[in-house]
Every structure is written in C-alpha cells, then in structure tokens.
Amino acid sequence: MEFDIGIIGSGPAGYTAALSVASAGHKVVLFEKDLIGGVCLNRGCIPTKTLLHVAEIYDLANNSADLGIFTDNCKIDFGKIYERKRSVVDKLRNGLERSFKNLGVTVINDEAKIIDKNTIVAGNEKYICKQIIAAVGSSPRIIKGMEYDHKLILSSDDVLNFERLPKSIIIVGSGAIGIEFSRILSALGVEVTVIEIAENLLPIADIEVSKRIERIFKSKNIKFYTKTSVEKIDKYEDRVKVHLSNNQNTEAECILLAVGRVPNEIEKVDGVSYIGDVSGSVQLAHYASKQALLKVAGIPFDETLVPSVVYGNPEIAWVGKREQDLENGTYQKSMIPISALAKSQCDNALDGMIKILVTENKIIGAHIVSKEASSLLQQIIIAMQFGITVEELKSVCFAHPTYSEGILECLMRLN
Ligand SMILES: Cc1cc2nc3c(=O)[nH]c(=O)nc-3n(C[C@H](O)[C@H](O)[C@H](O)COP(=O)(O)OP(=O)(O)OC[C@H]3O[C@@H](n4cnc5c(N)ncnc54)[C@H](O)[C@@H]3O)c2cc1C
C-alpha cells in the first residue's frame, strides 16, 4: 500500500501531524499499538487534569467555611471520580477517532517497524510512504533496584488506574508530574510525602516559585524532604518503608516514582523525522504538536518560548529566563503578591505571585503562581515573541477585576 506520509504514534505529535496533512488532502497512514491519543490523552495531561478538577472542588468544599458555606458531610465516591475520568478520556478519544475517519486517515492498530526511510511494516503488511514521521513518545524512567511492581512501587500510569485511594503515598521526584500528583492525592485526603534530591521542590522552576510551592505544601500539610534521596526500599505485604539519605525513614502504602520519562525505542533511520517526546527534547504535549506543525506545515515556533505549566491550586506557569540563571545587574525585576489583586480577594485565592524579569525594556522571563496562571502567561508570551516592549504593554487596557491586570500592576512597579 502506498501513502504520502506514514506516521507512527497517535499522541499529540502524531495526531497533529496526521490531521494537518490529511486536511491538506494528502494520503496518510497512522500506526498506533495502544490507545489512540497517546500518553497525553490516555495516561497524561487529560486524566490528570480531570482528577485534579474534582480534587480541587473537594478541597474547596472542605475549606469553604470562610465563604459562609458549610459542608459538614462532604464525601467522595472514588469509583464515580475514576469513572468520570474514564468517560472524559473516552469522549475525547472518540472525537479524535472520528476526525481521523472524516479526513480519511488510515489507522492501523498495530506496532510499526521502520525498515527504511520509505518503508514501514506492521503485521504482515508493508506500507510504502513518501515521508515517515516517528512520534512514538516516552515511558516512565526505570531506576535500578526500584523497578515498578505496580502494587507497591508505582508509575504515573498505575496511579491513574487505582482501584481505591491509598491512605498514604510517598512520591519520589518533584517535577511537574510529582507535584501534580501530590496536589491531586493530598486534596483527595491521601497523606502525601514527597522526596526530592535537589535543594528545592520543583527544581526546574525559578527559585522564588519553588519556595512559594514549599510554603503552599506546608500549608496543605504535604510533607516533603529536599536534598534527600532514597537509599533503600523495604517492601511488606501492604506497605513500604523508605530509607532516606538523611538517615530518616518514612512509610506509606505505596510509592509513586515520578523521576522522569525516557524516549521510547524505535529504529533510527536517516531521512525519518522523530518528533515529540521521542526527540529527547522538551517533553510537553504542546511542544510535541508545535514540532509536528513545523515538520508538516512549516509553521515555525520559538523554542525558547515554550510555556511550562504545573497544574493545581494555584497554578504555576513560567517562560523564559529564571532569576537564578541571570547575572546580577543585567536585569530588572518586578514582583507582586497575587493578594494585591482585587480579583484574588473576591475569589479568596490569595496564594501566589507574578514575577517579571526585564532587560532593555523587554520581558525575558515571567514566573506566575496564581489561579489562571496558564492563561495569564500566554499574554506575556505573545509580548515576548513579538518583541512588544514594557512601555507598549503598559499602554494596553486590562479589564478589572481580573488576574490579567496583575501583569500591568507588575510592570508599573518596575524601576
Ligand atoms: C502523568 C502525566 C501528565 C502530563 N501532563 C501534561 C500536561 O499537563 N501538559 C503537557 O503539555 N504535557 C503533559 N504530559 C506530557 C505529555 O503527555 C507528553 O509530552 C506527550 O504525550 C508527548 O506526545 P508524543 O506525541 O510525543 O507521544 P505520546 O503521547 O507518548 O504518544 C506516543 C504513542 O506512540 C505509540 N507507539 C510507540 N511505539 C509505537 C510503535 N512502534 N508502533 C505504533 N505505535 C507506537 C504509543 O503507544 C503512544 O500511544 C504529561 C505526562 C504524564 C505522564
């Protein structure tokens, strides 16, 4: 069988490429050995945010006495929560499958192998393609001596398939995935302990964001150890004991290892394009889909302006330079507490900050901890991408009361 393009993997990289090329009238074959939608839709972005939404409502309901709302008998139905997560994922997957069908994408539900730059084999069939894109994604990193047993030592996939909530969990690693699961599970009433080897939680973020997260974790009774690694794990029938590098130990029903993801294996062939998580670069869904659009439609994007978002209450979002990487005297900084905004007072969402770093009248970095931080950041990215100066941004009219006006407020305080 002959096609214009053969795409392996149906995550954000693969499906974006397939939909774009098929919309332009080309003949596309897409291979997927598992569920359509990849990690993002089935085991990543979507199920986590669906659970997070419920966890936040539960948390809010339990802490709403200040608002004059009393929920003395507030309970969760775990089965229903997970069922809803499944139905959101299924609905989106069905939508994606329908789009493939409508656009005439041939979907092969099988593992694909790349033979050469124009040939893919799946099952007993050979597919000849003018161009091949491998978008085969990534999998949880395995650490020697701490292999997943899917009962006591878990990956994010296992947590998304819980049949009941554990009473307690130890989360190793405080990157985006570790932080998000800490927030989801703790809001649902699980006792969470985070172990992080670096100096601060969320070490990829600006230092002030990390410190803010530590304060938020303390206020939510999420226990954490920084500058601490796991030395040894003792497994028992129904619990684990973790020996830490600080000579302490901690116990829980199970451990989630959130220690990063590694690109999946696929044949490396000259002339084939490798995009998304498998490219070994930024592991984010929006980066994967932008790489796809660059490859198949020539739509460029600025790789230095890829937003990072860690979801939860409040959201954490950043772009560009972090303060700890800048030399003193080479930049200006402005920071406001989110509580300075009228909207945050109305919403009782007071925890957070907006921090903007500037050089020569242009924003070089922005770090936000706030309700709606992900959307707020996008406004700054547009300014950064198109070289809009601080003075020009100050001349924009921001609505009141909003979180957006925090950007203006922050810029007005620059000296
Ligand atoms: C818990 C969690 C939460 C996340 N949350 C976010 C978030 O909020 N925002 C965000 O931007 N990113 C998030 N991510 C990261 C995001 O999911 C990935 O960056 C994204 O899925 C990468 O897309 P991809 O297309 O490269 O690969 P994937 O989504 O991994 O898809 C690759 C697909 O290729 C298939 N495949 C592999 N080999 C073959 C083969 N030989 N033949 C056929 N098929 C094959 C796989 O089965 C898979 O379906 C999260 C990840 C996790 C684990």
Ligand as a Chemical Component Dictionary entry (heavy atoms), coordinates in Angstrom:
data_LIG
# 
_chem_comp.id                   LIG 
_chem_comp.type                 NON-POLYMER 
_chem_comp.pdbx_formal_charge   0 
_chem_comp.three_letter_code    LIG 
# 
loop_
_chem_comp_atom.comp_id 
_chem_comp_atom.atom_id 
_chem_comp_atom.alt_atom_id 
_chem_comp_atom.type_symbol 
_chem_comp_atom.charge 
_chem_comp_atom.model_Cartn_x 
_chem_comp_atom.model_Cartn_y 
_chem_comp_atom.model_Cartn_z 
_chem_comp_atom.pdbx_ordinal 
LIG C1  C1  C 0 1.012  11.996 34.219 1  
LIG C2  C2  C 0 1.402  12.904 33.070 2  
LIG C3  C3  C 0 0.838  14.172 32.984 3  
LIG C4  C4  C 0 1.185  15.025 31.924 4  
LIG N1  N1  N 0 0.617  16.261 31.889 5  
LIG C5  C5  C 0 0.957  17.113 30.883 6  
LIG C6  C6  C 0 0.363  18.393 30.778 7  
LIG O1  O1  O 0 -0.496 18.773 31.582 8  
LIG N2  N2  N 0 0.722  19.194 29.750 9  
LIG C7  C7  C 0 1.675  18.805 28.829 10 
LIG O2  O2  O 0 1.987  19.586 27.933 11 
LIG N3  N3  N 0 2.251  17.600 28.902 12 
LIG C8  C8  C 0 1.924  16.734 29.891 13 
LIG N4  N4  N 0 2.473  15.484 29.941 14 
LIG C9  C9  C 0 3.449  15.113 28.894 15 
LIG C10 C10 C 0 2.716  14.712 27.601 16 
LIG O3  O3  O 0 1.807  13.675 27.876 17 
LIG C11 C11 C 0 3.724  14.273 26.548 18 
LIG O4  O4  O 0 4.681  15.300 26.374 19 
LIG C12 C12 C 0 3.041  13.985 25.225 20 
LIG O5  O5  O 0 2.097  12.946 25.360 21 
LIG C13 C13 C 0 4.057  13.599 24.161 22 
LIG O6  O6  O 0 3.395  13.366 22.965 23 
LIG P1  P1  P 0 4.002  12.416 21.841 24 
LIG O7  O7  O 0 3.071  12.529 20.691 25 
LIG O8  O8  O 0 5.427  12.713 21.612 26 
LIG O9  O9  O 0 3.969  10.934 22.438 27 
LIG P2  P2  P 0 2.895  10.076 23.223 28 
LIG O10 O10 O 0 1.769  10.856 23.684 29 
LIG O11 O11 O 0 3.714  9.323  24.224 30 
LIG O12 O12 O 0 2.358  9.071  22.118 31 
LIG C14 C14 C 0 3.191  8.132  21.510 32 
LIG C15 C15 C 0 2.334  6.983  21.000 33 
LIG O13 O13 O 0 3.135  6.164  20.159 34 
LIG C16 C16 C 0 2.713  4.810  20.309 35 
LIG N5  N5  N 0 3.796  3.925  19.847 36 
LIG C17 C17 C 0 5.028  3.811  20.375 37 
LIG N6  N6  N 0 5.777  2.953  19.631 38 
LIG C18 C18 C 0 4.978  2.528  18.609 39 
LIG C19 C19 C 0 5.163  1.627  17.524 40 
LIG N7  N7  N 0 6.347  1.041  17.286 41 
LIG N8  N8  N 0 4.121  1.401  16.702 42 
LIG C20 C20 C 0 2.928  2.001  16.902 43 
LIG N9  N9  N 0 2.694  2.863  17.916 44 
LIG C21 C21 C 0 3.705  3.125  18.755 45 
LIG C22 C22 C 0 2.453  4.713  21.810 46 
LIG O14 O14 O 0 1.595  3.629  22.098 47 
LIG C23 C23 C 0 1.810  6.076  22.100 48 
LIG O15 O15 O 0 0.416  5.986  22.026 49 
LIG C24 C24 C 0 2.123  14.598 30.954 50 
LIG C25 C25 C 0 2.662  13.307 31.020 51 
LIG C26 C26 C 0 2.312  12.471 32.067 52 
LIG C27 C27 C 0 2.901  11.091 32.115 53 
# 
loop_
_chem_comp_bond.comp_id 
_chem_comp_bond.atom_id_1 
_chem_comp_bond.atom_id_2 
_chem_comp_bond.value_order 
_chem_comp_bond.pdbx_ordinal 
LIG C1  C2  SING 1  
LIG C2  C3  SING 2  
LIG C2  C26 DOUB 3  
LIG C3  C4  DOUB 4  
LIG C4  N1  SING 5  
LIG C4  C24 SING 6  
LIG N1  C5  DOUB 7  
LIG C5  C6  SING 8  
LIG C5  C8  SING 9  
LIG C6  O1  DOUB 10 
LIG C6  N2  SING 11 
LIG N2  C7  SING 12 
LIG C7  O2  DOUB 13 
LIG C7  N3  SING 14 
LIG N3  C8  DOUB 15 
LIG C8  N4  SING 16 
LIG N4  C9  SING 17 
LIG N4  C24 SING 18 
LIG C9  C10 SING 19 
LIG C10 O3  SING 20 
LIG C10 C11 SING 21 
LIG C11 O4  SING 22 
LIG C11 C12 SING 23 
LIG C12 O5  SING 24 
LIG C12 C13 SING 25 
LIG C13 O6  SING 26 
LIG O6  P1  SING 27 
LIG P1  O7  DOUB 28 
LIG P1  O8  SING 29 
LIG P1  O9  SING 30 
LIG O9  P2  SING 31 
LIG P2  O10 DOUB 32 
LIG P2  O11 SING 33 
LIG P2  O12 SING 34 
LIG O12 C14 SING 35 
LIG C14 C15 SING 36 
LIG C15 O13 SING 37 
LIG C15 C23 SING 38 
LIG O13 C16 SING 39 
LIG C16 N5  SING 40 
LIG C16 C22 SING 41 
LIG N5  C17 SING 42 
LIG N5  C21 SING 43 
LIG C17 N6  DOUB 44 
LIG N6  C18 SING 45 
LIG C18 C19 SING 46 
LIG C18 C21 DOUB 47 
LIG C19 N7  SING 48 
LIG C19 N8  DOUB 49 
LIG N8  C20 SING 50 
LIG C20 N9  DOUB 51 
LIG N9  C21 SING 52 
LIG C22 O14 SING 53 
LIG C22 C23 SING 54 
LIG C23 O15 SING 55 
LIG C24 C25 DOUB 56 
LIG C25 C26 SING 57 
LIG C26 C27 SING 58 
# 
